[in-house]
Amino acid sequence: VAIQCLETVFKVNLEDTHLAPPQHLIEMFTNSFHKNDVLPLSDSLPENVEKADQLKDEGNNHMKEENYGAAVDCYTRAIKLDPNNAVYYCNRAAAQSKLNNYSEAIKDCEKAIAIDPKYSKAYGRMGLALTSVNKYEEAVTSYQKALDLDPENDSYKSNLKIAEQKLRDMSSPTGTGLSFDMASLINNPAFISMAASLMQNPQVQQLMSGMMSNAIGGPAAGVGGLSDLSSLIHAGQQFAQQIQQQNPELIEQLRNHVRSRSFSGSTEEHS
C-alpha cells in the first residue's frame, strides 16, 4: 500500500529504473564518512568503553603535568577502543595544539564535531588551532559557533575578540603582520645579532638617523619634536619589513611565542 501511495503521489513506478541512484542510501552514508576520515558509527563493547574512559583520565593527568606527547598517546588508544566518543578527539586536539601540531588538532576537532555537532568545546579548540595558523576568518566562525552553543563562556568571548582583531590587522592597509612585543625582541639573542648586522647597512643607518632626528626636534621636527608622525610610522614599518626579509624564521618564532601567551584558551579544563 505504501508503494502504491508513493507511485500515485510522485507519478512514478518500479519500472522507472532511470530514476534510480547509482548507490543505495546506506552506501552513500558510509562512503561519506570514509571520505572525511571519520569511522562509521558502531557499538563499542562495554569493557572497551570502560578502558577507553580510563585512558582518557590518564591523558588528562598527563595534560596537567604538561606531558603532552603521553597525553596524545592515551587519547589515541582511547579512540581505538571507542571511536564514537567526541571527547577523546577533542582532548587529543588540545594536546596536539600544545605540541604545535595545529593541522592535526584541526582534524581532530572536525572529527569531534562530526560525531557531536553541538559540542561547543570542539569549536572553541578548533578556533584556537585555526588562529595559530593565521586562519583568522575561519577561527572567527568557529568561535562564533562555540558561543552560540555556550553563550556565557568567557574564554570563547576573549579569544573571539583576539581573532577578530587579528583579522582586522591583516585587512588593514598599514598592517605589517608582525604582532609581537618588544620584550620578546630584546631578550632574543638571535634578534640582537641580527639587529647588529642590520645597523651596518647604510640604508638602515639613514632610516634610524631620520627617526632620531625627528624624535629630538631636528630640522624636520615641529612642536613636540614630531611633526610628521606618519613618516615615523612608515620608517618603523620599513624597519620591520627588513627584519622580516633578513630572518623570517626568527619572526615566526616570535609569533609563536606571543601566540602561546595570548590565548586564554590554553588554561581551559579538559573533559
Summary of the structure (lengths in Angstrom):
residues: 271
radius of gyration: 27.2
end to end distance: 50.1
largest distance: 96.4
contacts: 781
relative contact order: 0.07
helix: 73%
strand: 0%
